């Protein structure tokens, strides 16, 4: 997915369901100068999404551990 984020940043957003961000990214990517910022934006957004999922899993695991300790 990182490779898709670098080569086709707009597709990275569309595949994750971020339609508006994908459209904005393709408009930015149309210019050669805007392609690099679009690729960087897509990679950062992808890493943030992965971090959010990781944090959610940690919070869920802590909540389950706390629940089992209370019982």
PDB file with SEQRES, HELIX, SHEET and CRYST1 records, atoms N, CA, C and O in Angstrom:
SEQRES   1 A   71  UNK UNK UNK UNK UNK UNK UNK UNK UNK UNK UNK UNK UNK          
SEQRES   2 A   71  UNK UNK UNK UNK UNK UNK UNK UNK UNK UNK UNK UNK UNK          
SEQRES   3 A   71  UNK UNK UNK UNK UNK UNK UNK UNK UNK UNK UNK UNK UNK          
SEQRES   4 A   71  UNK UNK UNK UNK UNK UNK UNK UNK UNK UNK UNK UNK UNK          
SEQRES   5 A   71  UNK UNK UNK UNK UNK UNK UNK UNK UNK UNK UNK UNK UNK          
SEQRES   6 A   71  UNK UNK UNK UNK UNK UNK                                      
HELIX    1 AA1 UNK A    2  UNK A    7  1                                   6    
HELIX    2 AA2 UNK A    9  UNK A   15  1                                   7    
HELIX    3 AA3 UNK A   19  UNK A   29  1                                  11    
HELIX    4 AA4 UNK A   32  UNK A   70  1                                  39    
CRYST1    1.000    1.000    1.000  90.00  90.00  90.00 P 1           1          
ATOM      1  N   UNK A   1       0.826  -1.193   0.000  1.00  0.00           N  
ATOM      2  CA  UNK A   1       0.000   0.000   0.000  1.00  0.00           C  
ATOM      3  C   UNK A   1       0.869   1.256   0.000  1.00  0.00           C  
ATOM      4  O   UNK A   1       0.460   2.298  -0.511  1.00  0.00           O  
ATOM      5  N   UNK A   2       2.074   1.152   0.577  1.00  0.00           N  
ATOM      6  CA  UNK A   2       2.982   2.298   0.565  1.00  0.00           C  
ATOM      7  C   UNK A   2       3.371   2.622  -0.874  1.00  0.00           C  
ATOM      8  O   UNK A   2       3.450   3.793  -1.245  1.00  0.00           O  
ATOM      9  N   UNK A   3       3.613   1.604  -1.680  1.00  0.00           N  
ATOM     10  CA  UNK A   3       3.987   1.819  -3.077  1.00  0.00           C  
ATOM     11  C   UNK A   3       2.861   2.510  -3.834  1.00  0.00           C  
ATOM     12  O   UNK A   3       3.111   3.398  -4.649  1.00  0.00           O  
ATOM     13  N   UNK A   4       1.622   2.105  -3.567  1.00  0.00           N  
ATOM     14  CA  UNK A   4       0.471   2.770  -4.186  1.00  0.00           C  
ATOM     15  C   UNK A   4       0.398   4.219  -3.729  1.00  0.00           C  
ATOM     16  O   UNK A   4       0.073   5.107  -4.517  1.00  0.00           O  
ATOM     17  N   UNK A   5       0.699   4.459  -2.459  1.00  0.00           N  
ATOM     18  CA  UNK A   5       0.664   5.824  -1.935  1.00  0.00           C  
ATOM     19  C   UNK A   5       1.697   6.717  -2.606  1.00  0.00           C  
ATOM     20  O   UNK A   5       1.467   7.912  -2.787  1.00  0.00           O  
ATOM     21  N   UNK A   6       2.821   6.145  -2.969  1.00  0.00           N  
ATOM     22  CA  UNK A   6       3.870   6.938  -3.606  1.00  0.00           C  
ATOM     23  C   UNK A   6       3.585   7.140  -5.094  1.00  0.00           C  
ATOM     24  O   UNK A   6       3.719   8.250  -5.609  1.00  0.00           O  
ATOM     25  N   UNK A   7       3.194   6.071  -5.779  1.00  0.00           N  
ATOM     26  CA  UNK A   7       3.001   6.152  -7.224  1.00  0.00           C  
ATOM     27  C   UNK A   7       1.663   6.780  -7.615  1.00  0.00           C  
ATOM     28  O   UNK A   7       1.603   7.597  -8.534  1.00  0.00           O  
ATOM     29  N   UNK A   8       0.601   6.402  -6.925  1.00  0.00           N  
ATOM     30  CA  UNK A   8      -0.741   6.912  -7.217  1.00  0.00           C  
ATOM     31  C   UNK A   8      -1.407   7.353  -5.916  1.00  0.00           C  
ATOM     32  O   UNK A   8      -2.270   6.653  -5.386  1.00  0.00           O  
ATOM     33  N   UNK A   9      -1.005   8.511  -5.405  1.00  0.00           N  
ATOM     34  CA  UNK A   9      -1.520   8.938  -4.104  1.00  0.00           C  
ATOM     35  C   UNK A   9      -3.047   9.013  -4.039  1.00  0.00           C  
ATOM     36  O   UNK A   9      -3.641   8.659  -3.021  1.00  0.00           O  
ATOM     37  N   UNK A  10      -3.675   9.465  -5.107  1.00  0.00           N  
ATOM     38  CA  UNK A  10      -5.134   9.595  -5.105  1.00  0.00           C  
ATOM     39  C   UNK A  10      -5.804   8.241  -4.955  1.00  0.00           C  
ATOM     40  O   UNK A  10      -6.849   8.131  -4.314  1.00  0.00           O  
ATOM     41  N   UNK A  11      -5.206   7.200  -5.547  1.00  0.00           N  
ATOM     42  CA  UNK A  11      -5.783   5.857  -5.451  1.00  0.00           C  
ATOM     43  C   UNK A  11      -5.697   5.326  -4.023  1.00  0.00           C  
ATOM     44  O   UNK A  11      -6.581   4.602  -3.564  1.00  0.00           O  
ATOM     45  N   UNK A  12      -4.641   5.689  -3.339  1.00  0.00           N  
ATOM     46  CA  UNK A  12      -4.488   5.286  -1.936  1.00  0.00           C  
ATOM     47  C   UNK A  12      -5.648   5.804  -1.097  1.00  0.00           C  
ATOM     48  O   UNK A  12      -6.197   5.076  -0.270  1.00  0.00           O  
ATOM     49  N   UNK A  13      -6.019   7.062  -1.311  1.00  0.00           N  
ATOM     50  CA  UNK A  13      -7.142   7.626  -0.565  1.00  0.00           C  
ATOM     51  C   UNK A  13      -8.460   6.970  -0.964  1.00  0.00           C  
ATOM     52  O   UNK A  13      -9.281   6.655  -0.102  1.00  0.00           O  
ATOM     53  N   UNK A  14      -8.667   6.762  -2.261  1.00  0.00           N  
ATOM     54  CA  UNK A  14      -9.921   6.164  -2.714  1.00  0.00           C  
ATOM     55  C   UNK A  14     -10.088   4.736  -2.194  1.00  0.00           C  
ATOM     56  O   UNK A  14     -11.198   4.334  -1.842  1.00  0.00           O  
ATOM     57  N   UNK A  15      -9.002   3.969  -2.141  1.00  0.00           N  
ATOM     58  CA  UNK A  15      -9.081   2.591  -1.653  1.00  0.00           C  
ATOM     59  C   UNK A  15      -9.427   2.527  -0.171  1.00  0.00           C  
ATOM     60  O   UNK A  15      -9.987   1.533   0.292  1.00  0.00           O  
ATOM     61  N   UNK A  16      -9.100   3.582   0.579  1.00  0.00           N  
ATOM     62  CA  UNK A  16      -9.419   3.614   2.006  1.00  0.00           C  
ATOM     63  C   UNK A  16     -10.734   4.331   2.282  1.00  0.00           C  
ATOM     64  O   UNK A  16     -11.087   4.550   3.441  1.00  0.00           O  
ATOM     65  N   UNK A  17     -11.472   4.702   1.220  1.00  0.00           N  
ATOM     66  CA  UNK A  17     -12.785   5.303   1.392  1.00  0.00           C  
ATOM     67  C   UNK A  17     -12.767   6.798   1.634  1.00  0.00           C  
ATOM     68  O   UNK A  17     -13.784   7.366   2.033  1.00  0.00           O  
ATOM     69  N   UNK A  18     -11.655   7.440   1.408  1.00  0.00           N  
ATOM     70  CA  UNK A  18     -11.533   8.897   1.585  1.00  0.00           C  
ATOM     71  C   UNK A  18     -11.739   9.561   0.221  1.00  0.00           C  
ATOM     72  O   UNK A  18     -10.780   9.974  -0.431  1.00  0.00           O  
ATOM     73  N   UNK A  19     -13.005   9.659  -0.198  1.00  0.00           N  
ATOM     74  CA  UNK A  19     -13.333  10.127  -1.541  1.00  0.00           C  
ATOM     75  C   UNK A  19     -12.910  11.577  -1.749  1.00  0.00           C  
ATOM     76  O   UNK A  19     -12.258  11.892  -2.745  1.00  0.00           O  
ATOM     77  N   UNK A  20     -13.270  12.455  -0.829  1.00  0.00           N  
ATOM     78  CA  UNK A  20     -12.947  13.871  -0.978  1.00  0.00           C  
ATOM     79  C   UNK A  20     -11.435  14.094  -0.982  1.00  0.00           C  
ATOM     80  O   UNK A  20     -10.927  14.887  -1.776  1.00  0.00           O  
ATOM     81  N   UNK A  21     -10.726  13.410  -0.115  1.00  0.00           N  
ATOM     82  CA  UNK A  21      -9.270  13.526  -0.087  1.00  0.00           C  
ATOM     83  C   UNK A  21      -8.662  12.994  -1.384  1.00  0.00           C  
ATOM     84  O   UNK A  21      -7.674  13.541  -1.874  1.00  0.00           O  
ATOM     85  N   UNK A  22      -9.237  11.948  -1.935  1.00  0.00           N  
ATOM     86  CA  UNK A  22      -8.759  11.392  -3.202  1.00  0.00           C  
ATOM     87  C   UNK A  22      -8.940  12.360  -4.350  1.00  0.00           C  
ATOM     88  O   UNK A  22      -8.057  12.498  -5.197  1.00  0.00           O  
ATOM     89  N   UNK A  23     -10.089  13.037  -4.385  1.00  0.00           N  
ATOM     90  CA  UNK A  23     -10.336  14.023  -5.441  1.00  0.00           C  
ATOM     91  C   UNK A  23      -9.393  15.204  -5.297  1.00  0.00           C  
ATOM     92  O   UNK A  23      -8.823  15.672  -6.283  1.00  0.00           O  
ATOM     93  N   UNK A  24      -9.228  15.682  -4.084  1.00  0.00           N  
ATOM     94  CA  UNK A  24      -8.309  16.792  -3.840  1.00  0.00           C  
ATOM     95  C   UNK A  24      -6.875  16.397  -4.186  1.00  0.00           C  
ATOM     96  O   UNK A  24      -6.114  17.202  -4.724  1.00  0.00           O  
ATOM     97  N   UNK A  25      -6.521  15.182  -3.878  1.00  0.00           N  
ATOM     98  CA  UNK A  25      -5.175  14.694  -4.167  1.00  0.00           C  
ATOM     99  C   UNK A  25      -4.934  14.588  -5.673  1.00  0.00           C  
ATOM    100  O   UNK A  25      -3.852  14.928  -6.152  1.00  0.00           O  
ATOM    101  N   UNK A  26      -5.922  14.123  -6.412  1.00  0.00           N  
ATOM    102  CA  UNK A  26      -5.729  14.016  -7.867  1.00  0.00           C  
ATOM    103  C   UNK A  26      -5.636  15.393  -8.501  1.00  0.00           C  
ATOM    104  O   UNK A  26      -4.908  15.579  -9.477  1.00  0.00           O  
ATOM    105  N   UNK A  27      -6.366  16.360  -7.957  1.00  0.00           N  
ATOM    106  CA  UNK A  27      -6.236  17.727  -8.457  1.00  0.00           C  
ATOM    107  C   UNK A  27      -4.848  18.278  -8.166  1.00  0.00           C  
ATOM    108  O   UNK A  27      -4.277  18.993  -8.990  1.00  0.00           O  
ATOM    109  N   UNK A  28      -4.316  17.956  -7.022  1.00  0.00           N  
ATOM    110  CA  UNK A  28      -2.964  18.379  -6.671  1.00  0.00           C  
ATOM    111  C   UNK A  28      -1.934  17.647  -7.529  1.00  0.00           C  
ATOM    112  O   UNK A  28      -0.924  18.230  -7.924  1.00  0.00           O  
ATOM    113  N   UNK A  29      -2.188  16.391  -7.811  1.00  0.00           N  
ATOM    114  CA  UNK A  29      -1.237  15.569  -8.551  1.00  0.00           C  
ATOM    115  C   UNK A  29      -1.216  15.904 -10.035  1.00  0.00           C  
ATOM    116  O   UNK A  29      -0.260  15.545 -10.723  1.00  0.00           O  
ATOM    117  N   UNK A  30      -2.227  16.573 -10.546  1.00  0.00           N  
ATOM    118  CA  UNK A  30      -2.273  16.913 -11.970  1.00  0.00           C  
ATOM    119  C   UNK A  30      -1.047  17.727 -12.375  1.00  0.00           C  
ATOM    120  O   UNK A  30      -0.519  17.550 -13.472  1.00  0.00           O  
ATOM    121  N   UNK A  31      -0.603  18.602 -11.508  1.00  0.00           N  
ATOM    122  CA  UNK A  31       0.597  19.366 -11.804  1.00  0.00           C  
ATOM    123  C   UNK A  31       1.808  18.559 -11.382  1.00  0.00           C  
ATOM    124  O   UNK A  31       1.754  17.824 -10.396  1.00  0.00           O  
ATOM    125  N   UNK A  32       2.887  18.688 -12.113  1.00  0.00           N  
ATOM    126  CA  UNK A  32       4.101  17.939 -11.789  1.00  0.00           C  
ATOM    127  C   UNK A  32       4.671  18.383 -10.456  1.00  0.00           C  
ATOM    128  O   UNK A  32       5.210  17.566  -9.709  1.00  0.00           O  
ATOM    129  N   UNK A  33       4.560  19.663 -10.148  1.00  0.00           N  
ATOM    130  CA  UNK A  33       5.064  20.188  -8.878  1.00  0.00           C  
ATOM    131  C   UNK A  33       4.225  19.658  -7.717  1.00  0.00           C  
ATOM    132  O   UNK A  33       4.750  19.430  -6.627  1.00  0.00           O  
ATOM    133  N   UNK A  34       2.934  19.460  -7.944  1.00  0.00           N  
ATOM    134  CA  UNK A  34       2.051  18.998  -6.880  1.00  0.00           C  
ATOM    135  C   UNK A  34       2.111  17.509  -6.619  1.00  0.00           C  
ATOM    136  O   UNK A  34       1.565  17.033  -5.624  1.00  0.00           O  
ATOM    137  N   UNK A  35       2.773  16.756  -7.507  1.00  0.00           N  
ATOM    138  CA  UNK A  35       2.806  15.316  -7.326  1.00  0.00           C  
ATOM    139  C   UNK A  35       3.583  14.915  -6.081  1.00  0.00           C  
ATOM    140  O   UNK A  35       3.149  14.032  -5.341  1.00  0.00           O  
ATOM    141  N   UNK A  36       4.710  15.543  -5.842  1.00  0.00           N  
ATOM    142  CA  UNK A  36       5.517  15.191  -4.669  1.00  0.00           C  
ATOM    143  C   UNK A  36       4.777  15.474  -3.358  1.00  0.00           C  
ATOM    144  O   UNK A  36       4.745  14.600  -2.492  1.00  0.00           O  
ATOM    145  N   UNK A  37       4.179  16.665  -3.177  1.00  0.00           N  
ATOM    146  CA  UNK A  37       3.402  16.871  -1.947  1.00  0.00           C  
ATOM    147  C   UNK A  37       2.227  15.906  -1.821  1.00  0.00           C  
ATOM    148  O   UNK A  37       1.892  15.485  -0.714  1.00  0.00           O  
ATOM    149  N   UNK A  38       1.593  15.547  -2.948  1.00  0.00           N  
ATOM    150  CA  UNK A  38       0.477  14.598  -2.904  1.00  0.00           C  
ATOM    151  C   UNK A  38       0.953  13.226  -2.444  1.00  0.00           C  
ATOM    152  O   UNK A  38       0.282  12.564  -1.653  1.00  0.00           O  
ATOM    153  N   UNK A  39       2.112  12.801  -2.940  1.00  0.00           N  
ATOM    154  CA  UNK A  39       2.660  11.505  -2.533  1.00  0.00           C  
ATOM    155  C   UNK A  39       3.041  11.505  -1.057  1.00  0.00           C  
ATOM    156  O   UNK A  39       2.777  10.535  -0.346  1.00  0.00           O  
ATOM    157  N   UNK A  40       3.653  12.578  -0.601  1.00  0.00           N  
ATOM    158  CA  UNK A  40       4.021  12.682   0.821  1.00  0.00           C  
ATOM    159  C   UNK A  40       2.775  12.683   1.692  1.00  0.00           C  
ATOM    160  O   UNK A  40       2.736  12.015   2.725  1.00  0.00           O  
ATOM    161  N   UNK A  41       1.760  13.427   1.282  1.00  0.00           N  
ATOM    162  CA  UNK A  41       0.498  13.492   2.018  1.00  0.00           C  
ATOM    163  C   UNK A  41      -0.129  12.100   2.112  1.00  0.00           C  
ATOM    164  O   UNK A  41      -0.602  11.703   3.177  1.00  0.00           O  
ATOM    165  N   UNK A  42      -0.135  11.366   1.011  1.00  0.00           N  
ATOM    166  CA  UNK A  42      -0.751  10.035   1.000  1.00  0.00           C  
ATOM    167  C   UNK A  42      -0.005   9.069   1.917  1.00  0.00           C  
ATOM    168  O   UNK A  42      -0.634   8.283   2.627  1.00  0.00           O  
ATOM    169  N   UNK A  43       1.314   9.118   1.910  1.00  0.00           N  
ATOM    170  CA  UNK A  43       2.098   8.222   2.769  1.00  0.00           C  
ATOM    171  C   UNK A  43       1.868   8.560   4.240  1.00  0.00           C  
ATOM    172  O   UNK A  43       1.695   7.664   5.066  1.00  0.00           O  
ATOM    173  N   UNK A  44       1.867   9.844   4.563  1.00  0.00           N  
ATOM    174  CA  UNK A  44       1.634  10.260   5.950  1.00  0.00           C  
ATOM    175  C   UNK A  44       0.233   9.864   6.402  1.00  0.00           C  
ATOM    176  O   UNK A  44       0.051   9.382   7.520  1.00  0.00           O  
ATOM    177  N   UNK A  45      -0.759  10.067   5.533  1.00  0.00           N  
ATOM    178  CA  UNK A  45      -2.133   9.708   5.880  1.00  0.00           C  
ATOM    179  C   UNK A  45      -2.263   8.196   6.089  1.00  0.00           C  
ATOM    180  O   UNK A  45      -2.978   7.748   6.985  1.00  0.00           O  
ATOM    181  N   UNK A  46      -1.572   7.420   5.262  1.00  0.00           N  
ATOM    182  CA  UNK A  46      -1.602   5.966   5.411  1.00  0.00           C  
ATOM    183  C   UNK A  46      -0.976   5.549   6.739  1.00  0.00           C  
ATOM    184  O   UNK A  46      -1.521   4.700   7.443  1.00  0.00           O  
ATOM    185  N   UNK A  47       0.154   6.137   7.081  1.00  0.00           N  
ATOM    186  CA  UNK A  47       0.803   5.816   8.355  1.00  0.00           C  
ATOM    187  C   UNK A  47      -0.061   6.236   9.543  1.00  0.00           C  
ATOM    188  O   UNK A  47      -0.100   5.535  10.554  1.00  0.00           O  
ATOM    189  N   UNK A  48      -0.747   7.361   9.434  1.00  0.00           N  
ATOM    190  CA  UNK A  48      -1.643   7.798  10.506  1.00  0.00           C  
ATOM    191  C   UNK A  48      -2.814   6.836  10.664  1.00  0.00           C  
ATOM    192  O   UNK A  48      -3.229   6.547  11.787  1.00  0.00           O  
ATOM    193  N   UNK A  49      -3.349   6.339   9.558  1.00  0.00           N  
ATOM    194  CA  UNK A  49      -4.455   5.386   9.629  1.00  0.00           C  
ATOM    195  C   UNK A  49      -4.009   4.091  10.296  1.00  0.00           C  
ATOM    196  O   UNK A  49      -4.742   3.513  11.098  1.00  0.00           O  
ATOM    197  N   UNK A  50      -2.797   3.637   9.959  1.00  0.00           N  
ATOM    198  CA  UNK A  50      -2.278   2.430  10.596  1.00  0.00           C  
ATOM    199  C   UNK A  50      -2.066   2.648  12.092  1.00  0.00           C  
ATOM    200  O   UNK A  50      -2.353   1.763  12.898  1.00  0.00           O  
ATOM    201  N   UNK A  51      -1.566   3.824  12.460  1.00  0.00           N  
ATOM    202  CA  UNK A  51      -1.346   4.134  13.878  1.00  0.00           C  
ATOM    203  C   UNK A  51      -2.677   4.192  14.626  1.00  0.00           C  
ATOM    204  O   UNK A  51      -2.768   3.725  15.761  1.00  0.00           O  
ATOM    205  N   UNK A  52      -3.702   4.757  14.003  1.00  0.00           N  
ATOM    206  CA  UNK A  52      -5.022   4.814  14.639  1.00  0.00           C  
ATOM    207  C   UNK A  52      -5.563   3.416  14.902  1.00  0.00           C  
ATOM    208  O   UNK A  52      -6.118   3.157  15.970  1.00  0.00           O  
ATOM    209  N   UNK A  53      -5.407   2.514  13.939  1.00  0.00           N  
ATOM    210  CA  UNK A  53      -5.873   1.141  14.123  1.00  0.00           C  
ATOM    211  C   UNK A  53      -5.099   0.457  15.250  1.00  0.00           C  
ATOM    212  O   UNK A  53      -5.677  -0.278  16.051  1.00  0.00           O  
ATOM    213  N   UNK A  54      -3.792   0.704  15.307  1.00  0.00           N  
ATOM    214  CA  UNK A  54      -2.956   0.113  16.343  1.00  0.00           C  
ATOM    215  C   UNK A  54      -3.381   0.610  17.725  1.00  0.00           C  
ATOM    216  O   UNK A  54      -3.464  -0.175  18.669  1.00  0.00           O  
ATOM    217  N   UNK A  55      -3.646   1.899  17.844  1.00  0.00           N  
ATOM    218  CA  UNK A  55      -4.082   2.473  19.124  1.00  0.00           C  
ATOM    219  C   UNK A  55      -5.440   1.905  19.525  1.00  0.00           C  
ATOM    220  O   UNK A  55      -5.665   1.599  20.696  1.00  0.00           O  
ATOM    221  N   UNK A  56      -6.342   1.763  18.561  1.00  0.00           N  
ATOM    222  CA  UNK A  56      -7.656   1.194  18.866  1.00  0.00           C  
ATOM    223  C   UNK A  56      -7.536  -0.236  19.388  1.00  0.00           C  
ATOM    224  O   UNK A  56      -8.244  -0.624  20.317  1.00  0.00           O  
ATOM    225  N   UNK A  57      -6.635  -1.019  18.788  1.00  0.00           N  
ATOM    226  CA  UNK A  57      -6.431  -2.397  19.266  1.00  0.00           C  
ATOM    227  C   UNK A  57      -5.859  -2.408  20.676  1.00  0.00           C  
ATOM    228  O   UNK A  57      -6.247  -3.240  21.496  1.00  0.00           O  
ATOM    229  N   UNK A  58      -4.942  -1.495  20.965  1.00  0.00           N  
ATOM    230  CA  UNK A  58      -4.347  -1.432  22.305  1.00  0.00           C  
ATOM    231  C   UNK A  58      -5.397  -1.036  23.338  1.00  0.00           C  
ATOM    232  O   UNK A  58      -5.462  -1.627  24.416  1.00  0.00           O  
ATOM    233  N   UNK A  59      -6.211  -0.049  23.017  1.00  0.00           N  
ATOM    234  CA  UNK A  59      -7.265   0.393  23.934  1.00  0.00           C  
ATOM    235  C   UNK A  59      -8.266  -0.726  24.183  1.00  0.00           C  
ATOM    236  O   UNK A  59      -8.710  -0.930  25.313  1.00  0.00           O  
ATOM    237  N   UNK A  60      -8.618  -1.448  23.127  1.00  0.00           N  
ATOM    238  CA  UNK A  60      -9.560  -2.553  23.272  1.00  0.00           C  
ATOM    239  C   UNK A  60      -8.963  -3.660  24.137  1.00  0.00           C  
ATOM    240  O   UNK A  60      -9.660  -4.241  24.968  1.00  0.00           O  
ATOM    241  N   UNK A  61      -7.690  -3.951  23.948  1.00  0.00           N  
ATOM    242  CA  UNK A  61      -7.036  -4.993  24.745  1.00  0.00           C  
ATOM    243  C   UNK A  61      -6.955  -4.579  26.212  1.00  0.00           C  
ATOM    244  O   UNK A  61      -7.140  -5.410  27.101  1.00  0.00           O  
ATOM    245  N   UNK A  62      -6.682  -3.307  26.469  1.00  0.00           N  
ATOM    246  CA  UNK A  62      -6.626  -2.829  27.850  1.00  0.00           C  
ATOM    247  C   UNK A  62      -7.999  -2.883  28.502  1.00  0.00           C  
ATOM    248  O   UNK A  62      -8.118  -3.234  29.676  1.00  0.00           O  
ATOM    249  N   UNK A  63      -9.033  -2.538  27.749  1.00  0.00           N  
ATOM    250  CA  UNK A  63     -10.390  -2.592  28.292  1.00  0.00           C  
ATOM    251  C   UNK A  63     -10.782  -4.031  28.618  1.00  0.00           C  
ATOM    252  O   UNK A  63     -11.416  -4.282  29.643  1.00  0.00           O  
ATOM    253  N   UNK A  64     -10.413  -4.971  27.760  1.00  0.00           N  
ATOM    254  CA  UNK A  64     -10.710  -6.380  28.024  1.00  0.00           C  
ATOM    255  C   UNK A  64      -9.922  -6.892  29.218  1.00  0.00           C  
ATOM    256  O   UNK A  64     -10.445  -7.668  30.018  1.00  0.00           O  
ATOM    257  N   UNK A  65      -8.677  -6.470  29.348  1.00  0.00           N  
ATOM    258  CA  UNK A  65      -7.861  -6.900  30.482  1.00  0.00           C  
ATOM    259  C   UNK A  65      -8.423  -6.333  31.789  1.00  0.00           C  
ATOM    260  O   UNK A  65      -8.457  -7.022  32.808  1.00  0.00           O  
ATOM    261  N   UNK A  66      -8.850  -5.107  31.747  1.00  0.00           N  
ATOM    262  CA  UNK A  66      -9.426  -4.492  32.946  1.00  0.00           C  
ATOM    263  C   UNK A  66     -10.728  -5.178  33.326  1.00  0.00           C  
ATOM    264  O   UNK A  66     -11.006  -5.388  34.507  1.00  0.00           O  
ATOM    265  N   UNK A  67     -11.518  -5.523  32.326  1.00  0.00           N  
ATOM    266  CA  UNK A  67     -12.799  -6.201  32.565  1.00  0.00           C  
ATOM    267  C   UNK A  67     -12.556  -7.579  33.171  1.00  0.00           C  
ATOM    268  O   UNK A  67     -13.256  -7.981  34.100  1.00  0.00           O  
ATOM    269  N   UNK A  68     -11.563  -8.305  32.649  1.00  0.00           N  
ATOM    270  CA  UNK A  68     -11.301  -9.643  33.189  1.00  0.00           C  
ATOM    271  C   UNK A  68     -10.672  -9.572  34.586  1.00  0.00           C  
ATOM    272  O   UNK A  68     -10.858 -10.492  35.382  1.00  0.00           O  
ATOM    273  N   UNK A  69      -9.942  -8.517  34.896  1.00  0.00           N  
ATOM    274  CA  UNK A  69      -9.368  -8.355  36.234  1.00  0.00           C  
ATOM    275  C   UNK A  69     -10.430  -8.007  37.283  1.00  0.00           C  
ATOM    276  O   UNK A  69     -10.288  -8.347  38.458  1.00  0.00           O  
ATOM    277  N   UNK A  70     -11.485  -7.332  36.849  1.00  0.00           N  
ATOM    278  CA  UNK A  70     -12.569  -6.975  37.756  1.00  0.00           C  
ATOM    279  C   UNK A  70     -13.447  -8.167  38.101  1.00  0.00           C  
ATOM    280  O   UNK A  70     -14.119  -8.171  39.132  1.00  0.00           O  
ATOM    281  N   UNK A  71     -13.444  -9.171  37.246  1.00  0.00           N  
ATOM    282  CA  UNK A  71     -14.287 -10.350  37.488  1.00  0.00           C  
ATOM    283  C   UNK A  71     -13.606 -11.333  38.313  1.00  0.00           C  
ATOM    284  O   UNK A  71     -14.171 -12.385  38.613  1.00  0.00           O  
TER     285      UNK A  71                                                      
END                                                                             
